[in-house]
Amino acid sequence: MAEPSCLSNHFLIALPGMGDGNFSRTVTYICQHSEREGAMGIVLNRPSELRLGDVFNHMDIQQQDAGTAEQVVYIGGPVQEERGFVLHTPPANWDSSMPVSEQISVTTSRDILQAMARGEGPIKTFVALGYAGWGPGQLEQELQQDTWLSGPADADIIFNRPPEKRWEAAAALLGIDLNLINTTAGHA
């Protein structure tokens, strides 16, 4: 059973005053969260200069699907930037797949990339290098400090929105216009 404070399958939306350059104006998809182990997520709106074809070449994976080779690879976060993560729609039957919700899984194994190179991978995919991580209690503390907004994730934002629209779209799910938030704190 899920923990009451579990933020898995949620968006973590940086508030406009976020000072950490790794997360300024980002939306992060939380893949795992527990009180004992902390949290792990993938930043959704930091495209890199790499394309999936570059990754295939680096890993010696034969490309048969030219369209997939042009897919943008994202900077998923500052932790283990050499490690790849694929967010995708079902099925979740790859060697290292973890379903996060009924609509979204995360896979870290080579077999999904091989299938994608053949044009046989999942219908919708999002590929990132690196991830964002928080130790036990760290994310909860940051949420209490009003560093982030959080709310349920939406697969449409992950897979169909352009990266420059994801931050504001995630906040809009909560009825919040980030452009109207004051970035300086004040006390009465």
Secondary structure, 3 states (H helix, E strand, C coil): CCCCCCCCCEEEEECCCCCCCCCCCCEEEEEEEECCCEEEEEECCCEEEEEHHHHHHHCCCCCCCHHHHCCEEEECCCEEEEEEEEEECCCCCCCCEEECCCCCEEECCHHHHHHHHCCCCCCCEEEEEEEEEECCCHHHHHHHCCCEEEEECCHHHHHHCCHHHHHHHHHHCCCCCHHHCCCCCCCC
